[in-house]
């Protein structure tokens, strides 16, 4: 049995908090996307980095797919989607039927881009874990280059128009998994930056 690593668990909690903080800032400062707003823009960018960090940590420890894990993810996501949806219904007059629908199908709701991407990553994790066993630094770097090209340099509506998509999650997962195979993470990071 693997020993618990509280430092990574704490980092995951910080990442989750920063994502929540990012969404609160976006709600309170909608002008951040249209005008120069230094502190809100900084808070949003820190939140985006924490999304990447969360997926990277998932790759570092590797997702172990199980029915129990899928049920736990669905239960947590549906609970919070229904809770926030109920607040939206009461506060903003959103429709109850739509809220219930999005709550039940939270893992495949296209309005919540992170959940479908992470759920797909979870479903593909056994295949990725098998393929990662022989991955070297150059292969991990290649996944990052493909991700940057598809997600940022050559954006299409079919794949992505924001840079966040399934291929991005796979690249981060592979990089995290590769780094976990290095004898010392700092040495592995040096190799990664070198190549």
Buried (B, 14 or more C-beta within 10 A) or exposed (E): EEEEEEEEEEBBEEBEEBBEBBEEBBEEBEEBEEEEBEEBBEBBEBBBEBBBBBBBBBBBBBBEBEEEEBEEBBEEBBEEBBEBBBEBBEEEEBEEEEBBBBBBBBBEBEEBBBBBBBBBBBEBBEEBBEBBEEBEBEBBBBBBEBBBEBBEEEBEEEEBEEBBBBBBBBBBBBBBBBBBBBEEEEEBEEBBEEE
